[in-house]
Amino acid sequence: MILIHTEQNRQAPGPYQELALAVIRQAADDYRSLGRRIEASGSDLERKRMEGEMKSISRFFLSNWFCLLSGSDDGAAILERLDKEVFGDD
């Protein structure tokens, strides 16, 4: 997993920063998990549901909320790396 730093000066994160990092890490973990489950799913209905959840997580990484939590606007790059990790270089 790629670590995201909320501050450029690399201080120990405070409690709010830890919470922000936990939210971002959980979104990345959920995205990975859903991507792997989609690959293994046999049900079209279940696959569509999981794809919808992945789209929701994608919107989070591209949102102002992500920028506020991470202090960065590289959500698109993170999504690209997650896709490569989960789906390969397709």
LOGUVEX-781410 format. One record per residue: residue number from 1; residue in one letter; x, y, z of N, C-alpha, C in turn. Coordinates in nm, 2 decimals. Each point is the difference from the previous one (the first is absolute). Layout:
! LOGUVEX-781410
<r seq="NUM" type="A" n_xx="X" n_yy="Y" n_zz="Z" ca_xx="X" ca_yy="Y" ca_zz="Z" c_xx="X" c_yy="Y" c_zz="Z"/>
...
! end
This chain:
! LOGUVEX-781410
<r seq="1" type="M" n_xx="0.08" n_yy="-0.12" n_zz="0.00" ca_xx="-0.08" ca_yy="0.12" ca_zz="0.00" c_xx="0.09" c_yy="0.12" c_zz="0.00"/>
<r seq="2" type="I" n_xx="-0.04" n_yy="0.10" n_zz="-0.07" ca_xx="0.07" ca_yy="0.13" ca_zz="-0.01" c_xx="-0.05" c_yy="0.09" c_zz="0.11"/>
<r seq="3" type="L" n_xx="0.10" n_yy="0.05" n_zz="0.08" ca_xx="-0.04" ca_yy="0.08" ca_zz="0.11" c_xx="-0.02" c_yy="0.14" c_zz="-0.05"/>
<r seq="4" type="I" n_xx="-0.10" n_yy="0.07" n_zz="0.06" ca_xx="-0.03" ca_yy="0.13" ca_zz="-0.04" c_xx="0.03" c_yy="0.09" c_zz="0.13"/>
<r seq="5" type="H" n_xx="0.07" n_yy="0.10" n_zz="-0.02" ca_xx="0.04" ca_yy="0.09" ca_zz="0.11" c_xx="-0.09" c_yy="0.12" c_zz="-0.01"/>
<r seq="6" type="T" n_xx="-0.05" n_yy="0.04" n_zz="0.12" ca_xx="-0.09" ca_yy="0.11" ca_zz="0.00" c_xx="0.08" c_yy="0.13" c_zz="0.02"/>
<r seq="7" type="E" n_xx="0.12" n_yy="-0.01" n_zz="0.04" ca_xx="0.08" ca_yy="0.12" ca_zz="0.02" c_xx="0.14" c_yy="-0.01" c_zz="-0.07"/>
<r seq="8" type="Q" n_xx="0.05" n_yy="0.10" n_zz="-0.05" ca_xx="0.13" ca_yy="0.00" ca_zz="-0.07" c_xx="0.11" c_yy="-0.01" c_zz="0.10"/>
<r seq="9" type="N" n_xx="-0.01" n_yy="0.05" n_zz="0.12" ca_xx="0.11" ca_yy="0.00" ca_zz="0.09" c_xx="0.02" c_yy="-0.13" c_zz="0.08"/>
<r seq="10" type="R" n_xx="-0.08" n_yy="-0.10" n_zz="-0.03" ca_xx="0.02" ca_yy="-0.14" ca_zz="0.06" c_xx="-0.01" c_yy="-0.01" c_zz="0.15"/>
<r seq="11" type="Q" n_xx="-0.07" n_yy="0.09" n_zz="0.06" ca_xx="-0.02" ca_yy="-0.01" ca_zz="0.15" c_xx="-0.08" c_yy="-0.12" c_zz="0.03"/>
<r seq="12" type="A" n_xx="0.00" n_yy="-0.04" n_zz="0.12" ca_xx="-0.09" ca_yy="-0.11" ca_zz="0.04" c_xx="-0.14" c_yy="0.05" c_zz="-0.01"/>
<r seq="13" type="P" n_xx="-0.09" n_yy="-0.07" n_zz="-0.07" ca_xx="-0.14" ca_yy="0.05" ca_zz="-0.02" c_xx="-0.08" c_yy="0.01" c_zz="0.13"/>
<r seq="14" type="G" n_xx="-0.08" n_yy="0.10" n_zz="0.00" ca_xx="-0.09" ca_yy="0.02" ca_zz="0.12" c_xx="-0.12" c_yy="-0.10" c_zz="-0.02"/>
<r seq="15" type="P" n_xx="-0.09" n_yy="0.01" n_zz="0.10" ca_xx="-0.11" ca_yy="-0.10" ca_zz="0.00" c_xx="-0.09" c_yy="0.03" c_zz="-0.12"/>
<r seq="16" type="Y" n_xx="-0.03" n_yy="0.12" n_zz="-0.04" ca_xx="-0.08" ca_yy="0.02" ca_zz="-0.12" c_xx="0.07" c_yy="-0.04" c_zz="-0.13"/>
<r seq="17" type="Q" n_xx="0.13" n_yy="0.02" n_zz="0.00" ca_xx="0.07" ca_yy="-0.05" ca_zz="-0.12" c_xx="0.00" c_yy="-0.15" c_zz="-0.01"/>
<r seq="18" type="E" n_xx="0.01" n_yy="-0.07" n_zz="0.12" ca_xx="0.00" ca_yy="-0.14" ca_zz="0.00" c_xx="-0.14" c_yy="-0.05" c_zz="-0.04"/>
<r seq="19" type="L" n_xx="-0.10" n_yy="0.07" n_zz="0.04" ca_xx="-0.14" ca_yy="-0.04" ca_zz="-0.05" c_xx="-0.01" c_yy="0.02" c_zz="-0.15"/>
<r seq="20" type="A" n_xx="0.05" n_yy="0.11" n_zz="-0.05" ca_xx="-0.01" ca_yy="0.02" ca_zz="-0.15" c_xx="0.08" c_yy="-0.11" c_zz="-0.07"/>
<r seq="21" type="L" n_xx="0.12" n_yy="-0.03" n_zz="0.05" ca_xx="0.07" ca_yy="-0.11" ca_zz="-0.07" c_xx="-0.07" c_yy="-0.13" c_zz="0.01"/>
<r seq="22" type="A" n_xx="-0.07" n_yy="-0.03" n_zz="0.11" ca_xx="-0.07" ca_yy="-0.12" ca_zz="0.02" c_xx="-0.12" c_yy="-0.01" c_zz="-0.10"/>
<r seq="23" type="V" n_xx="-0.06" n_yy="0.11" n_zz="-0.03" ca_xx="-0.11" ca_yy="0.01" ca_zz="-0.09" c_xx="0.05" c_yy="-0.03" c_zz="-0.14"/>
<r seq="24" type="I" n_xx="0.11" n_yy="0.06" n_zz="-0.04" ca_xx="0.06" ca_yy="-0.03" ca_zz="-0.13" c_xx="0.05" c_yy="-0.14" c_zz="-0.02"/>
<r seq="25" type="R" n_xx="0.07" n_yy="-0.05" n_zz="0.10" ca_xx="0.04" ca_yy="-0.14" ca_zz="0.00" c_xx="-0.11" c_yy="-0.10" c_zz="-0.02"/>
<r seq="26" type="Q" n_xx="-0.11" n_yy="0.03" n_zz="0.08" ca_xx="-0.12" ca_yy="-0.09" ca_zz="-0.01" c_xx="-0.06" c_yy="0.00" c_zz="-0.14"/>
<r seq="27" type="A" n_xx="-0.01" n_yy="0.12" n_zz="-0.06" ca_xx="-0.05" ca_yy="0.01" ca_zz="-0.13" c_xx="0.09" c_yy="-0.08" c_zz="-0.10"/>
<r seq="28" type="A" n_xx="0.13" n_yy="0.01" n_zz="0.01" ca_xx="0.09" ca_yy="-0.07" ca_zz="-0.09" c_xx="-0.02" c_yy="-0.15" c_zz="0.03"/>
<r seq="29" type="D" n_xx="-0.01" n_yy="-0.05" n_zz="0.12" ca_xx="-0.02" ca_yy="-0.14" ca_zz="0.03" c_xx="-0.13" c_yy="-0.05" c_zz="-0.05"/>
<r seq="30" type="D" n_xx="-0.10" n_yy="0.08" n_zz="0.01" ca_xx="-0.14" ca_yy="-0.04" ca_zz="-0.05" c_xx="0.01" c_yy="-0.01" c_zz="-0.15"/>
<r seq="31" type="Y" n_xx="0.06" n_yy="0.09" n_zz="-0.06" ca_xx="0.01" ca_yy="0.00" ca_zz="-0.15" c_xx="0.08" c_yy="-0.13" c_zz="-0.05"/>
<r seq="32" type="R" n_xx="0.11" n_yy="-0.03" n_zz="0.07" ca_xx="0.07" ca_yy="-0.12" ca_zz="-0.03" c_xx="-0.09" c_yy="-0.13" c_zz="0.02"/>
<r seq="33" type="S" n_xx="-0.06" n_yy="0.00" n_zz="0.11" ca_xx="-0.08" ca_yy="-0.12" ca_zz="0.03" c_xx="-0.12" c_yy="-0.02" c_zz="-0.10"/>
<r seq="34" type="L" n_xx="-0.06" n_yy="0.11" n_zz="-0.03" ca_xx="-0.11" ca_yy="-0.01" ca_zz="-0.10" c_xx="0.05" c_yy="-0.04" c_zz="-0.13"/>
<r seq="35" type="G" n_xx="0.11" n_yy="0.06" n_zz="-0.05" ca_xx="0.06" ca_yy="-0.04" ca_zz="-0.12" c_xx="0.03" c_yy="-0.15" c_zz="-0.01"/>
<r seq="36" type="R" n_xx="0.05" n_yy="-0.05" n_zz="0.10" ca_xx="0.04" ca_yy="-0.15" ca_zz="0.00" c_xx="-0.13" c_yy="-0.08" c_zz="0.01"/>
<r seq="37" type="R" n_xx="-0.10" n_yy="0.05" n_zz="0.07" ca_xx="-0.13" ca_yy="-0.08" ca_zz="0.01" c_xx="-0.07" c_yy="0.01" c_zz="-0.13"/>
<r seq="38" type="I" n_xx="0.01" n_yy="0.11" n_zz="-0.08" ca_xx="-0.07" ca_yy="0.00" ca_zz="-0.13" c_xx="0.06" c_yy="-0.10" c_zz="-0.09"/>
<r seq="39" type="E" n_xx="0.13" n_yy="-0.02" n_zz="0.00" ca_xx="0.07" ca_yy="-0.09" ca_zz="-0.08" c_xx="-0.05" c_yy="-0.14" c_zz="0.03"/>
<r seq="40" type="A" n_xx="-0.03" n_yy="-0.03" n_zz="0.12" ca_xx="-0.04" ca_yy="-0.14" ca_zz="0.04" c_xx="-0.15" c_yy="-0.02" c_zz="0.00"/>
<r seq="41" type="S" n_xx="-0.08" n_yy="0.11" n_zz="-0.02" ca_xx="-0.14" ca_yy="-0.02" ca_zz="0.01" c_xx="-0.06" c_yy="-0.06" c_zz="-0.12"/>
<r seq="42" type="G" n_xx="-0.10" n_yy="-0.09" n_zz="0.03" ca_xx="-0.07" ca_yy="-0.07" ca_zz="-0.11" c_xx="-0.13" c_yy="0.06" c_zz="-0.03"/>
<r seq="43" type="S" n_xx="-0.05" n_yy="0.09" n_zz="0.09" ca_xx="-0.13" ca_yy="0.06" ca_zz="-0.02" c_xx="0.01" c_yy="0.14" c_zz="-0.06"/>
<r seq="44" type="D" n_xx="-0.08" n_yy="0.02" n_zz="-0.11" ca_xx="0.00" ca_yy="0.13" ca_zz="-0.06" c_xx="-0.05" c_yy="0.11" c_zz="0.09"/>
<r seq="45" type="L" n_xx="-0.11" n_yy="-0.04" n_zz="0.07" ca_xx="-0.06" ca_yy="0.10" ca_zz="0.09" c_xx="0.10" c_yy="0.04" c_zz="0.11"/>
<r seq="46" type="E" n_xx="0.07" n_yy="-0.09" n_zz="0.06" ca_xx="0.10" ca_yy="0.03" ca_zz="0.10" c_xx="0.11" c_yy="0.08" c_zz="-0.06"/>
<r seq="47" type="R" n_xx="0.05" n_yy="-0.04" n_zz="-0.12" ca_xx="0.10" ca_yy="0.07" ca_zz="-0.06" c_xx="-0.03" c_yy="0.15" c_zz="-0.03"/>
<r seq="48" type="K" n_xx="-0.13" n_yy="0.02" n_zz="-0.04" ca_xx="-0.04" ca_yy="0.14" ca_zz="-0.02" c_xx="-0.01" c_yy="0.08" c_zz="0.13"/>
<r seq="49" type="R" n_xx="-0.04" n_yy="-0.06" n_zz="0.10" ca_xx="-0.01" ca_yy="0.06" ca_zz="0.13" c_xx="0.15" c_yy="0.05" c_zz="0.05"/>
<r seq="50" type="M" n_xx="0.09" n_yy="-0.10" n_zz="-0.02" ca_xx="0.14" ca_yy="0.03" ca_zz="0.04" c_xx="0.06" c_yy="0.11" c_zz="-0.09"/>
<r seq="51" type="E" n_xx="-0.03" n_yy="-0.01" n_zz="-0.13" ca_xx="0.05" ca_yy="0.11" ca_zz="-0.08" c_xx="-0.05" c_yy="0.14" c_zz="0.03"/>
<r seq="52" type="G" n_xx="-0.13" n_yy="0.00" n_zz="0.05" ca_xx="-0.06" ca_yy="0.13" ca_zz="0.05" c_xx="0.08" c_yy="0.05" c_zz="0.12"/>
<r seq="53" type="E" n_xx="0.03" n_yy="-0.09" n_zz="0.09" ca_xx="0.08" ca_yy="0.04" ca_zz="0.12" c_xx="0.13" c_yy="0.05" c_zz="-0.04"/>
<r seq="54" type="M" n_xx="0.07" n_yy="-0.07" n_zz="-0.10" ca_xx="0.13" ca_yy="0.05" ca_zz="-0.04" c_xx="-0.01" c_yy="0.14" c_zz="-0.06"/>
<r seq="55" type="K" n_xx="-0.10" n_yy="0.02" n_zz="-0.08" ca_xx="-0.02" ca_yy="0.14" ca_zz="-0.06" c_xx="-0.02" c_yy="0.10" c_zz="0.11"/>
<r seq="56" type="S" n_xx="-0.07" n_yy="-0.04" n_zz="0.11" ca_xx="-0.02" ca_yy="0.10" ca_zz="0.11" c_xx="0.14" c_yy="0.03" c_zz="0.07"/>
<r seq="57" type="I" n_xx="0.08" n_yy="-0.10" n_zz="0.01" ca_xx="0.13" ca_yy="0.02" ca_zz="0.06" c_xx="0.09" c_yy="0.08" c_zz="-0.09"/>
<r seq="58" type="S" n_xx="-0.01" n_yy="-0.03" n_zz="-0.13" ca_xx="0.07" ca_yy="0.08" ca_zz="-0.10" c_xx="-0.04" c_yy="0.15" c_zz="0.01"/>
<r seq="59" type="R" n_xx="-0.13" n_yy="0.03" n_zz="0.01" ca_xx="-0.04" ca_yy="0.14" ca_zz="0.02" c_xx="0.06" c_yy="0.06" c_zz="0.12"/>
<r seq="60" type="F" n_xx="0.02" n_yy="-0.08" n_zz="0.11" ca_xx="0.06" ca_yy="0.05" ca_zz="0.12" c_xx="0.14" c_yy="0.05" c_zz="-0.03"/>
<r seq="61" type="F" n_xx="0.08" n_yy="-0.09" n_zz="-0.07" ca_xx="0.14" ca_yy="0.03" ca_zz="-0.03" c_xx="0.01" c_yy="0.13" c_zz="-0.09"/>
<r seq="62" type="L" n_xx="-0.10" n_yy="0.03" n_zz="-0.07" ca_xx="0.00" ca_yy="0.11" ca_zz="-0.09" c_xx="-0.06" c_yy="0.13" c_zz="0.05"/>
<r seq="63" type="S" n_xx="-0.04" n_yy="-0.01" n_zz="0.13" ca_xx="-0.09" ca_yy="0.10" ca_zz="0.06" c_xx="0.09" c_yy="0.11" c_zz="0.08"/>
<r seq="64" type="N" n_xx="-0.07" n_yy="0.11" n_zz="0.03" ca_xx="0.06" ca_yy="0.10" ca_zz="0.08" c_xx="0.02" c_yy="-0.06" c_zz="0.14"/>
<r seq="65" type="W" n_xx="-0.09" n_yy="-0.09" n_zz="0.05" ca_xx="0.01" ca_yy="-0.06" ca_zz="0.13" c_xx="0.13" c_yy="-0.07" c_zz="0.01"/>
<r seq="66" type="F" n_xx="0.04" n_yy="-0.08" n_zz="-0.10" ca_xx="0.13" ca_yy="-0.07" ca_zz="0.00" c_xx="0.11" c_yy="0.10" c_zz="0.01"/>
<r seq="67" type="C" n_xx="-0.01" n_yy="0.11" n_zz="-0.08" ca_xx="0.11" ca_yy="0.10" ca_zz="0.00" c_xx="0.01" c_yy="0.06" c_zz="0.14"/>
<r seq="68" type="L" n_xx="-0.11" n_yy="0.03" n_zz="0.07" ca_xx="0.01" ca_yy="0.05" ca_zz="0.13" c_xx="0.06" c_yy="-0.09" c_zz="0.10"/>
<r seq="69" type="L" n_xx="-0.04" n_yy="-0.13" n_zz="-0.01" ca_xx="0.05" ca_yy="-0.10" ca_zz="0.09" c_xx="0.15" c_yy="-0.03" c_zz="-0.02"/>
<r seq="70" type="S" n_xx="0.04" n_yy="0.00" n_zz="-0.12" ca_xx="0.14" ca_yy="-0.04" ca_zz="-0.03" c_xx="0.09" c_yy="0.11" c_zz="-0.02"/>
<r seq="71" type="G" n_xx="-0.05" n_yy="0.12" n_zz="-0.02" ca_xx="0.09" ca_yy="0.12" ca_zz="-0.02" c_xx="0.06" c_yy="-0.01" c_zz="-0.14"/>
<r seq="72" type="S" n_xx="-0.06" n_yy="-0.08" n_zz="-0.09" ca_xx="0.06" ca_yy="-0.02" ca_zz="-0.13" c_xx="-0.11" c_yy="-0.02" c_zz="-0.10"/>
<r seq="73" type="D" n_xx="0.03" n_yy="0.02" n_zz="-0.13" ca_xx="-0.10" ca_yy="-0.02" ca_zz="-0.10" c_xx="0.04" c_yy="-0.11" c_zz="-0.10"/>
<r seq="74" type="D" n_xx="0.07" n_yy="-0.10" n_zz="0.05" ca_xx="0.05" ca_yy="-0.11" ca_zz="-0.08" c_xx="-0.09" c_yy="-0.12" c_zz="0.00"/>
<r seq="75" type="G" n_xx="-0.13" n_yy="0.02" n_zz="0.03" ca_xx="-0.09" ca_yy="-0.11" ca_zz="0.01" c_xx="-0.01" c_yy="-0.08" c_zz="-0.13"/>
<r seq="76" type="A" n_xx="0.01" n_yy="0.06" n_zz="-0.12" ca_xx="0.00" ca_yy="-0.07" ca_zz="-0.13" c_xx="0.12" c_yy="-0.09" c_zz="-0.01"/>
<r seq="77" type="A" n_xx="0.11" n_yy="0.04" n_zz="0.05" ca_xx="0.12" ca_yy="-0.08" ca_zz="-0.01" c_xx="-0.01" c_yy="-0.12" c_zz="0.10"/>
<r seq="78" type="I" n_xx="-0.06" n_yy="0.02" n_zz="0.11" ca_xx="-0.02" ca_yy="-0.11" ca_zz="0.09" c_xx="-0.10" c_yy="-0.10" c_zz="-0.06"/>
<r seq="79" type="L" n_xx="-0.10" n_yy="0.04" n_zz="-0.06" ca_xx="-0.10" ca_yy="-0.09" ca_zz="-0.07" c_xx="0.07" c_yy="-0.08" c_zz="-0.11"/>
<r seq="80" type="E" n_xx="0.09" n_yy="0.07" n_zz="-0.07" ca_xx="0.07" ca_yy="-0.07" ca_zz="-0.11" c_xx="0.09" c_yy="-0.11" c_zz="0.06"/>
<r seq="81" type="R" n_xx="0.07" n_yy="0.03" n_zz="0.11" ca_xx="0.08" ca_yy="-0.10" ca_zz="0.06" c_xx="-0.08" c_yy="-0.12" c_zz="0.06"/>
<r seq="82" type="L" n_xx="-0.12" n_yy="0.04" n_zz="0.06" ca_xx="-0.09" ca_yy="-0.11" ca_zz="0.05" c_xx="-0.05" c_yy="-0.09" c_zz="-0.11"/>
<r seq="83" type="D" n_xx="-0.04" n_yy="0.06" n_zz="-0.11" ca_xx="-0.04" ca_yy="-0.08" ca_zz="-0.12" c_xx="0.11" c_yy="-0.09" c_zz="-0.05"/>
<r seq="84" type="K" n_xx="0.12" n_yy="0.05" n_zz="-0.01" ca_xx="0.11" ca_yy="-0.09" ca_zz="-0.04" c_xx="0.02" c_yy="-0.11" c_zz="0.10"/>
<r seq="85" type="E" n_xx="-0.01" n_yy="0.03" n_zz="0.13" ca_xx="0.02" ca_yy="-0.10" ca_zz="0.10" c_xx="-0.10" c_yy="-0.11" c_zz="0.00"/>
<r seq="86" type="V" n_xx="-0.13" n_yy="0.04" n_zz="-0.02" ca_xx="-0.11" ca_yy="-0.09" ca_zz="0.00" c_xx="-0.02" c_yy="-0.07" c_zz="-0.13"/>
<r seq="87" type="F" n_xx="0.00" n_yy="0.07" n_zz="-0.11" ca_xx="-0.04" ca_yy="-0.05" ca_zz="-0.13" c_xx="0.12" c_yy="-0.03" c_zz="-0.09"/>
<r seq="88" type="G" n_xx="0.12" n_yy="0.04" n_zz="0.04" ca_xx="0.12" ca_yy="-0.02" ca_zz="-0.08" c_xx="0.01" c_yy="0.11" c_zz="-0.10"/>
<r seq="89" type="D" n_xx="0.08" n_yy="-0.02" n_zz="-0.10" ca_xx="0.03" ca_yy="0.11" ca_zz="-0.10" c_xx="-0.09" c_yy="0.00" c_zz="-0.12"/>
<r seq="90" type="D" n_xx="-0.12" n_yy="-0.05" n_zz="0.02" ca_xx="-0.10" ca_yy="-0.01" ca_zz="-0.11" c_xx="-0.02" c_yy="0.13" c_zz="-0.07"/>
! end
